[in-house]
Amino acid sequence: MQSIPILLFITEFCNELNNSEHHGVQLTADLIELFCLIFADDIAIVSDSVVGLQRLLDKLELYCGRWSLAIVTHNQSALWTDGRYYLQAEQQLDCNWILMKSSEAETQKPWDWLIDVLPSGTIQEPILVAFDPTLISISAYNKYNKAFKSTQSAGVYIEMYSHEQNLIDIIWNDRPDCPNEPLFALDIKWTGEEWYDKVIDHREEMKKVGADIMVLHALDDTAWFFNLRGMDIPYNPVFFGYTIIEMEKTTLFVKNVEKLIVDDIHSHLLQDKNDQSAGCANIDNNHKCLHILEYDIFLPTLNNKSNESDFTKVWISTTASYGIYGNVPTMRQYSAAVPTQLMKAQKNKNEIEGMREGNIQDAVAMIEWMHWMEGAVVNAAGDIDKLSEISADKKVQEFRRKQPDFVMPSFGAISAFGPNGAVIHYSSTPDTNVAITDNNMYLLDSGGQYRCGATTDITRTMHYGEPEARHREAYTRVLQGAIDLSRSIFPEGTWGRDVDIHARQQLWNNGWNYKHGTGHGIGAMLNVHEGPQRIAYGYRAGEAALSPGMFTSDEPGYYEDHDYGVRIETVFMTTEAETPNNFDGKQYYTFEEVSFVPYEPKLIKYEMMTRQQIDWLNEYNRFTRERVGPRVEQ
């Protein structure tokens, strides 16, 4: 086999890791001639290799975006990113990079770009694009593979090449240890269902499709399934783990079993801490039968099980890695979304109460912070040492830490004043940090993880002086869109893309828009971005229709490059609507707010709003006073 002239190290990465800062970067070594990194907005394939890589990239400062794909060839470097990061990429990339705006229809897909810029190769010596099989999803692999195969008739031979050894491990001698933090169990008061009852639920779904084995590869799926949380990923209370569900037993794979499965975790998982070899000998019901093995033997264990003659079908998620699929015979693969995704998204009544409670605690912290900021801006008088983007973020976290169930932030905050607010996913650094004054708008997008089983995400845009008319119009149109979306009523089976227009219409009326989705799902003390639902126009594979119990953000915005940004984000829950009729026997749904933080009154042009919008705003303010007010007064 020829040497590898193209190394495409493909990494699907979650959008919350380490202060939300990810970097596309070229590295060189004798072993490799080029190096490419792909970062995708997905936690499904996070692994210890990715976290180690991310720590290395933290030392480098080329591009900090939560969704990016960098490809480096011998003579070209290109970076794909979506509309949230265009401005940021333009500011941070140097002249060696080509910016590929992936939200634009005319932008080439990465596989098509590779076909254009790589040598043609031959059938005997194809150009090899190498990848770590554990760090590319099967769906991504299929896209590259399909595109490359389609060119063979034209004499272009490019192949995907699975490189079993992680090449970063080869060149990185001082790599830090992977996180391996203690686990903790969520109280049944907030989960509403024991983990072994979830086993029954999953086996029922397996029976429907004739599956013998189901694999849970996503970290948040395993955490939710076992009602466990960890601290291995910054901002995301998950841990490194896999789960294999069979009809007679369930197996959990974690790193360092002896360290993690101790004391109360033993009891929670029904393990006999005095006799680790007992297995399920003392378990009467097989849905409570749990084996716990080391994380590193997951793939060989899966390989052995899926090749046993007793098993005929292995259920694997469409977002699982190529490495997982590669350890299951093709004839035994059943590729479909695992039911965990929808079960996790449709919160039960206990999870709903936990989400409500956490959002109330978060609102108390936000309101106390907003009150503090009013005085801080006046006292600082433009002195960056007294008040800045960074210090304002630290202060809001200080107020959150006072809440009884607060554990940690749910993502790296976006604390952005004036022109920095136009960078949609801005992250303030010592180099970009500015003072917060009264002459422009200030945007804070932040959230927390709460032990009551809640993840929060709230954005408010403020002005501490006399806003200009253009600021007030932009803010009001964004607020109108948020209100119109919240007020919408729609039949069951409606997708988020079908209601997205409600949030944009007032902006469209003025020839304005924004280059990000309107809403993302939110976990129950899990990932701040959770599927399978979303509110955004366009199709996404694996998306689910809006249904009761789903918590989703409502966050329209408007941004003027190099000037200001407006975003308003509130979390709401899909719930049944009261309608006089139910056409075609369908149930109708609407949204119910669960986060209650006041809007900026001086930025609202009330004369632009309809009577219905003002009534909604008055009702929202009343709920805020009634539900949050008493706790603030305490």
C-alpha positions in Angstrom: 0.0 0.0 0.0 1.3 3.5 -0.9 2.0 6.0 1.8 -0.9 8.2 2.9 -0.6 11.6 1.1 -3.8 12.9 2.6 -4.7 12.4 6.2 -8.3 13.4 7.0 -8.7 12.9 10.7 -12.4 13.2 11.1 -13.8 14.1 14.4 -17.5 14.7 15.2 -17.4 16.9 18.2 -20.0 18.3 20.6 -20.7 22.0 20.7 -20.1 22.5 24.3 -16.5 21.3 24.9 -14.1 23.5 26.8 -15.5 27.0 26.7 -17.0 26.2 23.3 -13.6 26.9 21.6 -12.5 24.6 18.9 -9.7 25.2 16.5 -8.9 24.0 13.0 -5.2 23.7 12.8 -2.4 22.1 10.6 0.2 20.0 12.4 3.3 18.5 10.7 5.4 15.5 11.6 7.6 13.0 9.8 4.7 10.5 10.1 2.2 12.5 8.2 2.2 14.9 5.3 -1.0 16.7 6.2 -3.6 16.8 8.9 -7.3 17.7 8.8 -9.8 18.1 11.5 -13.6 18.0 11.4 -15.7 19.4 14.2 -19.4 18.7 14.0 -22.3 20.0 16.1 -22.9 16.6 17.8 -21.9 15.0 21.1 -22.8 11.6 19.8 -19.3 10.6 19.0 -17.3 12.2 21.7 -14.6 10.0 23.1 -11.5 10.2 25.2 -9.5 10.7 22.0 -11.5 13.7 21.1 -11.1 15.3 24.6 -7.4 14.7 24.5 -7.2 16.3 21.0 -9.2 19.2 22.2 -6.8 19.9 25.0 -4.0 20.1 22.5 -5.9 22.5 20.3 -6.6 24.7 23.3 -3.0 25.7 23.2 -3.3 26.9 19.6 -5.2 30.0 18.4 -6.4 29.8 14.8 -10.1 29.5 14.8 -12.6 29.2 17.6 -15.9 28.0 16.3 -18.3 25.3 17.6 -19.0 23.9 14.2 -16.2 23.7 11.8 -14.6 21.4 9.3 -11.0 22.1 8.3 -9.3 20.3 5.4 -5.6 20.9 4.6 -4.0 19.6 1.4 -0.5 20.0 0.2 -1.2 23.5 -1.1 -4.6 24.6 0.1 -6.4 25.0 3.4 -10.2 25.3 3.6 -12.6 25.7 6.5 -16.3 25.1 6.4 -18.5 26.7 8.9 -22.1 27.9 9.1 -23.7 31.3 9.3 -23.2 31.6 13.1 -19.4 31.8 12.5 -18.9 33.7 9.3 -17.8 36.9 11.0 -15.8 35.1 13.6 -13.9 33.1 11.0 -13.2 36.1 8.9 -11.7 37.8 11.9 -9.6 34.8 13.1 -8.4 33.0 9.9 -5.3 34.3 8.1 -4.6 34.4 4.4 -3.7 30.8 4.3 -7.3 29.7 4.7 -10.3 29.6 2.3 -13.5 30.2 4.1 -16.3 28.0 2.9 -19.7 29.3 3.9 -21.6 26.1 4.4 -25.0 27.8 4.8 -24.8 29.2 1.3 -26.3 27.1 -1.5 -23.4 27.6 -3.9 -20.7 26.4 -1.4 -19.2 23.1 -2.3 -19.6 20.1 0.0 -16.2 19.0 1.5 -16.2 15.8 -0.5 -16.8 17.6 -3.7 -14.0 20.1 -2.9 -11.6 17.2 -2.2 -12.5 15.6 -5.6 -11.6 18.9 -7.3 -8.4 19.7 -5.5 -6.8 16.2 -5.0 -4.8 14.4 -7.6 -6.8 11.8 -9.6 -5.0 8.7 -8.5 -5.2 5.4 -10.3 -7.1 2.2 -9.8 -3.8 0.7 -8.6 -2.8 3.6 -6.4 -5.8 5.6 -5.3 -5.5 8.8 -3.3 -6.2 7.8 0.3 -8.2 9.9 2.7 -7.5 8.4 6.1 -9.6 8.6 9.2 -9.9 7.3 12.8 -12.8 4.9 12.6 -14.0 5.7 16.1 -14.3 9.4 15.3 -16.4 9.5 12.2 -20.1 8.7 12.1 -21.3 6.1 9.7 -23.5 8.7 8.0 -20.5 11.0 7.4 -18.4 8.1 6.1 -21.2 7.1 3.7 -21.3 10.7 2.2 -17.6 10.8 1.5 -17.5 7.2 0.3 -20.5 7.7 -2.1 -19.0 10.8 -3.5 -15.6 9.3 -4.1 -17.0 6.1 -5.7 -19.1 8.3 -8.1 -15.9 9.7 -9.7 -14.3 6.4 -10.6 -16.1 6.2 -14.0 -14.4 9.5 -14.8 -11.0 8.1 -13.9 -10.7 9.8 -10.4 -9.8 7.3 -7.7 -10.0 8.5 -4.1 -10.7 6.2 -1.2 -11.5 6.5 2.4 -8.9 4.6 4.5 -9.7 3.5 8.1 -6.5 4.1 10.1 -6.9 2.0 13.3 -4.3 3.8 15.3 -5.1 7.4 16.3 -2.4 9.4 14.7 -2.5 12.0 17.4 -1.4 9.4 19.9 1.6 8.7 17.7 2.9 12.3 17.6 1.7 13.5 21.0 4.1 12.3 23.7 3.0 14.5 26.6 -0.8 14.0 26.2 -2.6 14.6 29.5 -4.8 11.9 31.0 -8.4 11.6 29.9 -10.9 12.9 32.5 -12.3 10.2 34.8 -14.4 12.0 37.4 -16.7 10.4 40.0 -20.3 9.6 39.1 -23.4 10.7 40.9 -27.0 9.5 40.7 -30.0 11.7 40.2 -32.8 11.4 42.7 -35.8 9.4 41.6 -37.8 12.5 42.5 -36.4 14.2 39.4 -35.9 11.2 37.1 -39.4 9.7 37.6 -38.2 6.2 36.4 -35.7 3.7 37.7 -33.0 2.7 35.2 -34.1 -1.0 35.2 -37.6 0.1 34.2 -36.0 1.9 31.2 -34.5 -1.5 30.3 -38.0 -2.9 30.0 -39.0 0.1 27.8 -36.1 -0.5 25.5 -36.6 -4.2 25.2 -40.2 -3.6 24.1 -38.9 -1.4 21.3 -36.3 -4.1 20.4 -39.0 -6.7 20.1 -40.9 -4.6 17.6 -38.0 -4.7 15.1 -36.6 -8.2 16.1 -33.4 -6.8 17.5 -31.3 -9.0 19.9 -28.9 -6.3 20.9 -29.1 -2.5 21.1 -26.1 -0.3 21.4 -26.1 3.1 23.1 -23.0 5.0 22.0 -23.9 8.6 22.8 -22.7 9.8 26.2 -25.9 11.5 27.1 -27.9 8.4 26.2 -26.0 6.3 28.6 -26.2 8.9 31.3 -29.9 9.4 31.0 -30.5 5.6 30.7 -28.9 4.9 34.1 -30.0 8.1 35.8 -26.3 8.8 36.3 -24.3 12.0 35.7 -20.6 12.7 35.5 -18.1 15.5 35.0 -15.8 14.2 32.2 -16.9 16.7 29.6 -16.8 20.5 30.4 -20.3 21.9 30.8 -22.0 18.5 30.0 -22.6 16.3 33.1 -21.8 13.1 31.3 -19.1 10.4 31.5 -17.3 8.2 29.1 -19.5 5.1 28.7 -21.2 2.7 26.3 -24.2 0.5 26.9 -25.2 -2.8 25.3 -28.8 -3.9 26.0 -29.7 -7.6 25.5 -32.9 -9.5 26.3 -31.3 -11.2 29.3 -28.9 -8.7 30.6 -27.5 -5.1 30.2 -23.8 -4.2 30.1 -22.4 -0.8 31.1 -18.8 0.1 30.0 -17.0 2.8 32.0 -13.4 3.9 32.5 -11.8 2.6 35.7 -14.7 0.5 37.1 -13.2 0.2 40.6 -12.9 3.9 40.9 -16.3 4.9 39.6 -18.6 2.1 40.8 -18.4 2.7 44.6 -20.6 3.3 47.6 -24.0 4.8 46.6 -23.3 4.0 42.9 -23.1 0.3 43.9 -26.6 0.6 45.4 -28.0 2.6 42.6 -26.9 0.0 40.0 -28.0 -2.9 42.3 -24.4 -4.2 42.5 -23.0 -6.4 45.2 -19.9 -4.4 46.3 -18.8 -7.3 48.5 -18.9 -9.9 45.7 -18.0 -8.4 42.3 -18.0 -11.8 40.7 -21.6 -12.5 41.7 -22.8 -10.9 38.4 -26.6 -11.4 38.3 -26.7 -14.5 40.4 -28.7 -12.7 43.1 -31.0 -10.8 40.7 -34.5 -12.2 40.3 -35.6 -10.2 37.3 -33.4 -10.0 34.3 -34.2 -6.4 33.6 -32.2 -5.6 36.7 -29.3 -7.8 35.6 -26.4 -5.5 34.9 -22.8 -6.3 34.1 -20.2 -3.5 34.4 -17.0 -3.7 32.3 -14.1 -1.5 31.3 -14.7 1.1 28.7 -11.7 0.0 26.6 -13.1 -3.5 25.9 -16.4 -2.2 24.5 -15.5 -2.7 20.8 -14.1 -6.2 21.1 -17.0 -7.2 23.4 -19.4 -5.9 20.8 -17.5 -7.8 18.1 -17.7 -11.0 20.0 -21.4 -10.7 20.8 -22.5 -9.7 17.3 -20.7 -12.7 15.8 -22.4 -15.2 18.1 -24.8 -17.5 16.3 -27.6 -16.8 18.8 -27.8 -13.1 17.7 -29.4 -12.1 14.4 -29.9 -8.3 14.6 -27.9 -5.5 16.3 -29.6 -2.1 16.6 -27.1 0.7 16.0 -27.9 4.4 15.8 -27.4 6.1 12.5 -25.1 8.6 14.3 -22.8 5.9 15.7 -19.2 5.7 14.6 -17.8 3.8 11.6 -15.8 1.9 14.2 -18.9 0.5 15.9 -20.5 -0.5 12.6 -17.2 -2.1 11.6 -17.4 -4.5 14.6 -20.8 -5.8 13.6 -21.3 -8.1 10.5 -23.2 -6.1 7.8 -26.0 -8.7 7.6 -26.7 -8.2 11.3 -26.7 -4.4 11.4 -30.0 -2.7 12.0 -29.4 1.0 11.5 -32.0 3.4 12.9 -32.3 6.1 15.6 -32.3 4.4 19.0 -35.5 5.0 21.0 -33.5 6.5 23.8 -33.3 9.8 21.8 -37.1 10.3 21.8 -37.6 9.0 25.3 -35.0 11.4 26.6 -36.5 14.4 24.8 -40.1 13.7 25.9 -39.7 14.5 29.6 -41.9 12.7 32.1 -43.8 14.6 34.8 -40.9 14.4 37.3 -38.4 15.6 34.7 -40.7 18.4 33.8 -41.0 19.5 37.4 -37.2 19.3 37.7 -36.8 21.5 34.6 -39.3 24.0 35.9 -37.5 24.2 39.3 -34.1 24.6 37.8 -35.3 27.4 35.5 -36.8 29.2 38.4 -33.5 29.0 40.3 -31.7 30.2 37.2 -34.2 33.1 36.9 -33.5 34.2 40.5 -29.8 34.3 39.7 -30.3 36.2 36.4 -32.6 38.8 38.0 -30.2 39.4 40.9 -27.4 39.8 38.4 -29.4 42.2 36.2 -30.1 44.4 39.2 -26.4 44.3 40.1 -25.4 45.2 36.5 -27.5 48.4 36.6 -25.4 49.8 39.4 -22.1 48.3 38.1 -22.3 50.1 34.7 -22.8 53.5 36.5 -20.0 52.8 39.0 -17.5 51.5 36.4 -18.0 54.5 34.1 -16.3 52.7 31.3 -13.3 51.4 33.3 -12.6 47.9 31.9 -10.9 46.9 35.2 -14.2 47.5 37.0 -16.7 46.0 34.5 -16.1 44.1 31.3 -17.5 41.2 29.3 -15.4 38.8 31.2 -16.1 40.1 34.7 -19.8 40.4 34.0 -19.8 36.7 33.0 -18.0 35.8 36.2 -20.5 37.7 38.2 -23.6 36.0 36.8 -21.9 32.6 37.6 -21.4 33.9 41.2 -25.1 34.5 41.5 -25.9 31.1 40.0 -23.6 29.4 42.6 -25.9 30.8 45.3 -28.7 28.6 44.1 -29.3 25.4 46.0 -29.1 22.9 43.1 -26.5 24.7 40.9 -23.6 22.4 39.8 -21.8 24.2 36.9 -22.5 26.3 33.8 -24.2 24.5 30.9 -21.8 26.1 28.3 -19.3 28.8 28.0 -21.2 32.1 28.2 -21.5 34.5 25.3 -20.9 37.8 27.0 -20.8 40.4 24.2 -20.9 44.2 24.2 -21.5 46.4 21.1 -19.8 45.1 17.9 -18.9 41.8 19.7 -22.6 41.0 19.9 -22.7 40.7 16.1 -20.4 37.6 16.4 -23.2 35.1 17.0 -21.2 32.6 19.1 -18.6 35.1 20.4 -16.4 34.1 23.3 -14.6 36.9 25.1 -10.9 36.6 25.6 -8.3 38.9 27.2 -7.5 40.1 23.6 -11.2 40.8 22.7 -12.6 41.8 26.1 -14.1 45.3 26.3 -15.7 47.5 28.9 -19.5 47.4 29.2 -20.8 51.0 29.0 -24.1 52.8 28.4 -23.6 53.6 24.7 -24.5 50.3 23.1 -26.3 47.0 23.6 -25.0 44.2 25.7 -25.9 40.5 25.1 -25.5 37.7 27.6 -26.2 34.1 26.6 -25.6 31.8 29.5 -27.0 28.8 31.5 -26.5 26.3 34.2 -26.7 22.7 35.2 -28.9 22.0 38.3 -29.0 18.9 40.5 -32.8 18.9 40.4 -32.5 17.5 36.8 -32.4 20.8 34.8 -30.3 22.4 32.2 -30.9 26.1 31.5 -30.1 28.4 28.6 -31.2 32.0 28.7 -30.3 35.0 26.6 -31.1 38.6 27.3 -30.0 41.8 25.5 -29.8 45.0 27.6 -29.0 48.6 27.2 -27.8 50.7 30.1 -28.2 54.2 28.5 -30.5 55.8 25.9 -30.8 53.3 23.0 -31.0 54.6 19.4 -34.1 54.1 17.4 -32.5 51.4 15.2 -31.6 49.5 18.4 -35.2 49.6 19.6 -36.6 48.6 16.3 -34.3 45.6 16.0 -35.0 44.5 19.5 -38.7 44.9 19.2 -38.9 42.9 15.9 -36.8 40.1 17.6 -39.1 40.2 20.6 -42.2 40.1 18.4 -40.9 37.0 16.7 -40.2 35.2 20.0 -43.7 36.0 21.2 -45.3 34.9 17.9 -43.5 31.6 18.0 -44.5 31.1 21.7 -48.1 31.8 20.9 -48.3 29.5 17.9 -50.8 26.6 17.8 -50.1 23.6 15.5 -51.4 20.1 14.9 -49.6 17.0 16.1 -47.0 15.8 13.7 -45.7 19.4 13.1 -42.0 19.8 12.6 -40.0 22.6 14.0 -39.2 23.8 10.5 -42.9 24.4 10.0 -43.2 26.9 12.9 -39.8 28.6 12.4 -41.4 31.3 10.2 -43.3 32.7 13.2 -40.0 33.8 14.7 -38.7 35.3 11.5 -41.8 37.0 10.0 -41.4 40.4 11.7 -37.8 40.5 10.6 -38.6 39.4 7.1 -41.2 42.2 6.9 -38.2 44.6 7.2 -35.9 42.7 4.9 -33.9 41.3 7.9 -33.0 37.8 9.0 -30.6 35.8 11.1 -28.2 33.0 10.2 -28.9 30.5 12.9 -31.6 28.2 14.0 -34.4 29.4 16.1 -34.6 26.6 18.7 -32.7 23.5 19.9 -33.8 20.8 22.3 -32.5 21.0 25.9 -31.6 18.1 28.2 -32.6 17.3 31.8 -29.3 18.1 33.4 -27.6 16.8 30.3 -26.6 18.6 27.1 -27.7 22.1 26.5 -28.2 21.2 22.8 -30.3 18.0 22.6 -32.2 16.4 19.8 -34.0 15.1 18.1 -36.3 18.1 17.8 -35.2 21.6 16.6 -36.8 24.7 15.3 -35.1 25.8 12.1 -36.0 25.8 8.4 -34.5 23.1 6.3 -34.4 19.3 6.7 -32.1 17.5 9.0 -31.8 13.7 9.1 -33.1 12.2 12.4 -35.2 15.1 13.3 -38.4 14.5 15.2 -41.7 16.3 15.2 -42.6 18.6 18.2 -44.4 16.7 20.9 -45.5 17.2 24.5 -42.7 17.2 27.1 -40.1 18.5 24.8 -38.1 21.5 26.0 -36.8 23.8 23.3 -35.2 27.2 23.1 -37.0 30.1 21.5 -34.1 32.4 20.3 -34.5 34.7 17.3 -32.0 37.4 16.8 -30.7 40.1 14.5 -27.0 41.2 14.0 -25.4 44.1 12.3 -21.8 43.2 11.5 -19.2 45.3 13.4 -22.0 47.3 15.1 -24.3 45.3 17.5 -26.3 42.1 18.0 -29.7 41.3 19.5 -30.8 37.9 20.6 -33.6 36.9 23.0 -33.7 33.3 24.2 -36.4 31.7 26.5 -37.0 28.1 27.1 -40.4 26.7 26.5 -42.1 23.3 26.6 -44.4 21.8 24.0 -47.8 21.1 25.6 -51.3 20.4 24.5 -53.4 23.4 23.4 -57.0 24.0 24.2 -58.8 24.4 20.9 -62.6 24.4 20.2 -62.1 21.7 17.5 -59.8 18.9 16.7 -59.9 18.6 12.9 -59.3 15.1 11.6 -59.1 13.8 15.2 -55.7 15.4 15.7 -54.5 16.9 19.0 -53.2 20.5 18.8 -50.1 21.7 20.6 -48.6 25.0 21.7 -45.7 26.2 23.9 -45.5 27.0 27.6 -42.7 29.1 29.0 -40.5 27.7 31.8 -37.9 30.4 32.1 -38.9 33.7 33.5 -36.4 36.6 33.1 -37.7 40.1 32.3 -37.1 41.7 28.9 -35.4 45.1 28.5 -38.3 47.6 28.6 -36.3 50.6 27.3 -35.6 48.6 24.1 -39.2 47.9 23.3 -41.2 50.1 20.9 -44.6 49.2 22.2 -46.3 51.1 19.3 -45.0 48.4 16.9 -46.6 45.6 18.8 -50.1 44.1 18.4 -52.6 43.9 21.2 -52.1 40.1 21.4 -48.3 40.6 21.7 -48.7 43.1 24.5 -51.1 40.9 26.3 -48.7 38.0 26.1 -45.9 40.2 27.4 -48.0 41.4 30.3 -48.9 37.8 31.2 -45.3 36.8 31.0 -44.3 39.6 33.4 -47.1 38.6 35.8 -45.9 35.0 35.8 -42.3 36.3 36.4 -43.5 38.3 39.5 -45.6 35.4 40.9 -43.2 32.5 40.3 -39.8 34.2 40.7 -40.5 37.3 42.7 -41.0 35.7 46.1 -37.6 33.9 45.8 -35.8 37.0 44.8 -37.3 38.8 47.8 -36.0 36.1 50.1 
